[in-house]
């Protein structure tokens, strides 16, 4: 809902921002004099890795960091960066409030949808992922800035959401009351006051900044007693996104971002009128169902692609493990074979050395005793004096040594003598 004389246009960016954001849709409304600008952009999701092991693994990947990999920032900082990025000039924060968006009126439903989406799309091959904290919070920030030499007021809002999760296989933690106890996010208007929900849009104006001061002068009776500001981090039963670990919850990763962002830029003198228009714009903006169906289809397609990739990686890892085992077995077999060959070589060397030593010892003994050893026909050994040039043995085993010339072979045969060879 925008005034009929405002120029309205939309744009679709088909570049993937993350696996859950296949495209972004932006709508913009501009006043006839172009002094007031309303804009809203659809979902963006980031992720911060808190687990040191996973962080080191991602850091070793030799590619540029993906756009969705970003350190967590507080929502106030997130909205300030968003406003400054849109304006191109610094902005000064003035106050924080609850954003009266459609998202904010169905927080429990949004939390249930976010948890269901996470549980259905977390790629958990061999990993049991558990959510330790889930947050949905509509947030509005008011800023001031100088733009083109003039004072402007800036309202930046976000349907803030995210989840903190961990690998339950490696962490022991108590995950009771994940969804319970989340306080209604309405309230805490631009003046930084109570978190009680405004009864209508006019009450929103009465509680905030310059507009609040103007309205108080006209409706003093409508003002309640001022309440002490309550810290967002001290809301009963609520763990702020990005701080689950401080509350004793295990956290490996944080998925954070916004389901939708909103921005108003208007001259300071038109703050009240522009704020009324902005709140109608925020409270009535709903996405095109056709775009939602297209987004869901693309996300499911990407999810199944990631699952197949994860399964492929798991299969590759299994193959690598099997190959490693085969290499280890082959290495063990080769080591055993080498050990056997080394042992055989050592034994052969020892035997040869022993035989050589035995021969040396026998030769020394023979030299001392003045004998030589001869081999008998039966394979035995006999000793004979070194003075014998030829040694014979008869059929009865008698050994004869002959000096000088050898006995005629015919004579030796007739005497049944067999000539012996020196050993």
C-alpha positions in Angstrom: 0.0 0.0 0.0 1.5 3.3 -1.2 -0.1 6.7 -2.0 -1.6 6.6 -5.5 0.6 9.4 -6.8 3.8 7.5 -5.8 5.8 5.9 -8.6 6.1 2.2 -7.9 8.5 -0.3 -9.5 10.0 -3.7 -8.9 13.2 -5.5 -9.8 14.3 -9.1 -9.8 17.9 -10.1 -9.4 18.3 -13.7 -10.5 21.8 -14.2 -9.0 22.0 -16.7 -6.2 22.8 -15.0 -2.9 23.0 -18.4 -1.0 21.6 -21.9 -1.3 18.3 -20.8 0.3 18.1 -17.5 -1.7 18.0 -18.2 -5.4 17.0 -14.6 -6.3 16.1 -11.3 -4.6 13.1 -9.2 -5.3 13.1 -5.4 -4.7 10.2 -3.0 -4.7 10.6 0.8 -4.6 8.1 3.6 -4.2 9.0 7.3 -4.8 7.0 10.4 -4.0 6.1 12.8 -6.9 8.8 15.3 -5.8 11.3 12.4 -5.2 12.0 13.5 -1.7 10.6 10.4 0.0 11.8 7.0 -1.0 10.4 3.7 0.2 12.1 0.4 -0.7 12.1 -3.2 0.4 14.3 -6.2 -0.5 13.6 -9.9 0.0 15.5 -12.5 1.9 19.2 -12.8 2.4 21.0 -15.4 4.5 24.6 -15.6 5.7 26.5 -18.2 7.7 29.4 -17.9 10.2 31.4 -21.0 11.1 32.2 -21.1 14.8 33.7 -24.6 15.0 37.5 -24.3 14.8 38.0 -27.5 12.8 35.3 -26.6 10.2 36.7 -23.1 10.0 40.2 -24.4 9.2 38.8 -26.8 6.6 36.9 -24.0 4.8 40.0 -21.7 5.0 42.1 -24.3 3.2 39.7 -24.3 0.2 41.7 -22.6 -2.6 38.8 -20.4 -3.8 37.4 -17.0 -2.9 35.1 -17.0 0.1 31.4 -17.4 -1.0 29.1 -14.4 -0.6 27.0 -16.2 2.0 30.1 -16.8 4.3 30.1 -13.8 6.6 30.8 -13.1 10.3 27.7 -12.6 12.4 26.8 -9.0 13.3 24.2 -7.6 15.6 20.9 -6.6 14.0 21.5 -3.0 14.8 24.8 -3.1 13.0 23.2 -5.0 10.1 20.6 -2.4 9.6 23.0 0.5 9.9 25.2 -1.1 7.2 22.1 -1.7 5.1 21.1 2.0 5.4 24.6 3.3 4.7 25.0 1.0 1.7 21.7 2.3 0.3 22.4 6.0 0.9 26.1 6.0 0.4 26.7 8.3 3.4 27.2 7.6 7.1 24.0 7.4 9.3 23.7 8.0 13.0 21.5 5.6 15.1 18.8 7.3 17.2 16.6 4.5 18.5 15.5 0.9 18.1 11.9 -0.4 17.8 9.7 -3.3 16.9 8.8 -3.5 13.2 5.1 -3.9 12.6 5.4 -6.1 9.6 3.3 -9.1 8.5 6.2 -11.2 9.7 6.0 -9.7 13.2 2.3 -10.6 13.6 3.0 -14.3 13.1 6.3 -14.9 14.9 5.5 -18.4 16.3 4.4 -19.5 12.8 7.6 -18.0 11.3 9.7 -19.7 13.9 8.0 -23.1 13.2 8.5 -22.6 9.4 12.2 -21.6 9.9 12.8 -24.7 12.1 11.0 -27.0 9.7 13.0 -25.6 6.8 16.3 -26.0 8.6 15.5 -29.6 9.6 14.4 -30.5 6.1 17.4 -28.9 4.3 20.4 -29.3 6.5 22.7 -31.5 4.6 23.6 -34.1 7.2 25.4 -37.0 5.6 26.9 -38.9 8.5 26.2 -35.9 10.8 23.4 -35.3 13.2 22.7 -31.6 13.2 20.7 -30.0 16.1 19.4 -26.5 16.5 20.5 -24.9 19.8 18.8 -21.5 19.2 16.2 -20.1 16.8 15.2 -16.5 16.6 12.6 -14.5 14.6 12.5 -10.8 15.5 11.0 -7.8 13.6 13.4 -4.9 14.2 13.2 -1.2 13.2 16.1 1.3 13.6 15.8 5.0 13.2 18.8 7.0 11.9 19.7 10.5 10.9 22.0 11.6 8.1 23.1 14.4 5.8 22.3 13.7 2.2 23.0 16.2 -0.5 23.5 18.9 2.1 20.1 18.3 3.8 19.0 16.6 7.0 17.1 13.3 6.4 15.5 10.8 8.6 16.1 7.1 7.8 14.1 4.2 9.0 15.6 0.8 8.3 13.8 -2.4 9.3 14.3 -6.1 9.0 12.4 -9.3 9.6 15.4 -10.6 11.5 15.8 -14.4 11.7 18.4 -17.1 12.1 19.4 -20.4 13.7 22.5 -21.6 15.7 23.2 -25.3 15.3 25.8 -27.9 16.1 26.9 -31.4 15.2 25.3 -33.5 17.9 27.6 -36.4 17.3 30.5 -34.4 18.7 28.8 -32.2 21.3 26.9 -32.8 24.4 24.3 -30.2 25.2 20.9 -29.7 26.7 18.5 -28.4 24.0 15.4 -27.9 26.0 13.0 -25.0 25.2 14.4 -24.3 21.8 11.2 -22.8 20.6 9.6 -21.9 23.9 9.6 -18.7 25.8 10.1 -16.3 23.0 8.6 -12.9 24.0 6.5 -11.0 21.6 8.8 -8.7 19.7 6.3 -5.8 19.4 7.1 -2.8 21.5 10.2 -0.9 22.4 9.3 1.9 20.0 11.5 4.5 18.4 12.0 6.2 21.8 13.6 3.0 23.1 10.7 2.4 25.6 8.5 -0.5 26.6 8.3 -3.7 24.5 4.5 -3.7 24.8 2.8 -3.9 21.4 1.2 -0.7 20.2 -2.6 -0.9 19.9 -2.5 1.0 16.6 -0.2 2.9 14.3 -1.0 6.2 16.0 0.3 4.8 19.3 3.5 3.9 17.4 3.9 7.6 16.5 3.2 8.7 20.1 6.0 6.6 21.5 8.7 7.7 19.1 11.2 10.5 18.8 10.2 13.9 17.3 6.8 12.6 16.3 6.2 11.4 19.8 7.0 14.8 21.2 4.5 16.5 18.8 1.8 14.0 19.6 2.3 14.2 23.4 1.5 18.0 23.3 -1.9 17.1 21.7 -2.7 13.9 23.6 -1.1 14.3 27.1 -3.9 12.1 28.6 -2.9 9.2 26.3 0.6 9.0 27.8 1.2 6.3 30.3 3.9 6.5 33.0 7.4 6.1 31.5 8.9 2.6 31.9 12.6 1.8 32.2 14.1 0.5 29.0 14.5 -3.3 29.0 17.5 -4.8 27.4 16.8 -7.0 24.4 19.3 -9.5 25.7 17.5 -9.7 29.0 14.1 -10.7 27.7 12.8 -13.7 29.7 13.1 -17.0 27.8 14.9 -15.4 24.8 18.4 -16.0 23.6 19.5 -13.3 21.2 20.8 -14.7 17.9 24.5 -15.1 17.9 24.8 -15.5 21.7 23.6 -19.1 22.3 27.1 -20.1 23.5 27.0 -17.4 26.1 23.9 -19.1 27.5 25.6 -22.5 27.7 24.4 -23.8 24.3 26.7 -25.7 21.9 27.2 -23.8 18.6 29.2 -24.9 15.5 27.6 -22.6 13.0 25.2 -19.6 12.8 22.8 -19.0 9.9 21.6 -15.4 10.1 20.0 -12.7 8.1 16.6 -11.3 7.3 13.5 -12.6 5.6 12.9 -9.0 4.3 14.4 -5.6 4.7 12.6 -2.2 4.6 14.0 1.3 4.2 12.6 4.9 4.3 14.5 8.0 3.4 12.7 11.3 3.9 13.5 15.0 4.6 13.6 15.7 8.4 10.6 18.1 8.0 8.5 15.3 6.4 9.2 12.7 9.1 5.7 12.3 10.5 4.0 12.1 7.1 6.7 9.8 5.6 6.6 7.5 8.7 2.9 7.0 8.4 3.3 6.0 4.7 6.2 3.8 5.6 4.3 1.9 8.3 1.4 1.3 5.9 3.9 0.1 3.3 5.6 -2.3 5.8 2.4 -3.6 7.3 0.8 -4.4 3.9 3.8 -5.7 2.0 3.4 -9.4 1.1 5.3 -11.4 -1.5 3.8 -12.6 -4.8 2.7 -16.3 -4.3 4.1 -17.1 -7.7 7.5 -15.8 -6.7 7.3 -17.8 -3.5 6.6 -21.0 -5.4 9.4 -20.3 -7.8 11.8 -19.7 -4.9 10.8 -22.9 -3.2 11.3 -24.9 -6.4 14.7 -23.5 -7.0 15.7 -24.0 -3.4 14.6 -27.7 -3.5 16.5 -28.1 -6.8 19.7 -26.7 -5.2 19.1 -28.8 -2.1 18.9 -32.1 -4.0 22.0 -31.0 -6.0 23.9 -30.4 -2.7 22.7 -33.8 -1.3 24.0 -35.5 -4.5 27.3 -33.6 -4.1 27.5 -34.6 -0.4 26.8 -38.3 -1.3 29.4 -38.1 -4.0 32.0 -36.7 -1.6 31.0 -39.4 0.9 31.5 -42.0 -1.8 34.9 -40.5 -2.8 35.9 -40.5 0.8 34.9 -44.2 1.1 36.9 -45.0 -2.0 39.9 -43.1 -0.7 39.7 -45.1 2.6 39.5 -48.3 0.7 42.5 -47.3 -1.5 44.4 -46.3 1.6 43.7 -49.7 3.2 44.8 -51.5 0.0 48.0 -49.4 0.0 48.6 -50.2 3.6 48.1 -53.9 3.0 50.4 -53.8 0.0 53.0 -51.8 2.0 52.8 -54.4 4.8 53.2 -57.3 2.3 56.2 -55.5 0.8 57.7 -54.8 4.2 57.3 -58.5 5.1 58.9 -59.6 1.8 61.8 -57.2 2.3 62.3 -58.5 5.9 62.3 -62.1 4.6 64.8 -61.3 1.9 67.0 -59.4 4.4 66.8 -62.3 6.9 67.6 -64.8 4.1 70.6 -62.7 3.0 71.8 -62.4 6.6 71.5 -66.2 7.1 73.3 -66.9 3.8 76.1 -64.5 4.7 76.4 -66.1 8.1 76.5 -69.6 6.6 79.1 -68.6 4.1 81.1 -66.9 6.7 80.8 -69.9 9.0 81.9 -72.3 6.2 84.8 -70.1 5.4 85.8 -70.0 9.0 85.5 -73.8 9.2 87.7 -74.2 6.1 90.2 -71.9 7.5 90.2 -73.7 10.8 90.5 -77.1 9.1 93.3 -76.0 6.9 95.1 -74.6 9.9 94.6 -77.9 11.7 95.9 -79.9 8.8 98.9 -77.7 8.4 99.8 -78.1 12.1 99.3 -81.9 11.9 101.1 -82.3 8.5 98.1 -84.0 6.8 95.8 -83.5 3.9 92.2 -84.5 3.7 90.8 -86.7 0.8 87.3 -87.6 -0.2 86.5 -91.3 -0.3 84.2 -93.0 -2.9 81.5 -93.4 -0.2 81.5 -89.6 0.5 83.6 -89.8 3.6 86.9 -88.2 4.3 90.3 -89.6 5.2 93.6 -87.9 6.2 97.0 -88.7 4.7 100.5 -87.3 5.3 101.5 -84.3 3.3 104.4 -86.3 2.0 102.1 -88.4 -0.2 101.7 -87.1 -3.7 98.9 -89.6 -4.5 96.5 -91.3 -2.2 94.6 -94.6 -3.0 92.0 -96.6 -1.1 91.3 -100.3 -1.6 88.0 -102.2 -1.4 88.6 -102.8 2.3 89.0 -99.1 3.1 92.7 -99.2 3.5 94.4 -96.0 2.5 97.8 -95.8 0.9 100.0 -92.8 0.2 102.4 -92.8 -2.6 105.2 -90.3 -3.1 106.5 -89.5 -6.5 104.8 -90.7 -9.7 101.3 -92.0 -9.6 100.7 -95.8 -9.8 99.8 -97.0 -13.3 96.1 -97.1 -13.6 96.0 -100.7 -14.9 98.0 -101.8 -11.9 95.8 -99.8 -9.5 92.7 -101.4 -11.1 94.2 -104.9 -10.6 94.9 -104.2 -7.0 91.4 -102.7 -6.6 92.8 -99.3 -5.7 90.8 -96.2 -6.2 92.6 -92.9 -6.4 91.2 -90.3 -4.0 90.9 -86.6 -4.7 92.1 -84.0 -2.2 89.2 -82.3 -0.5 
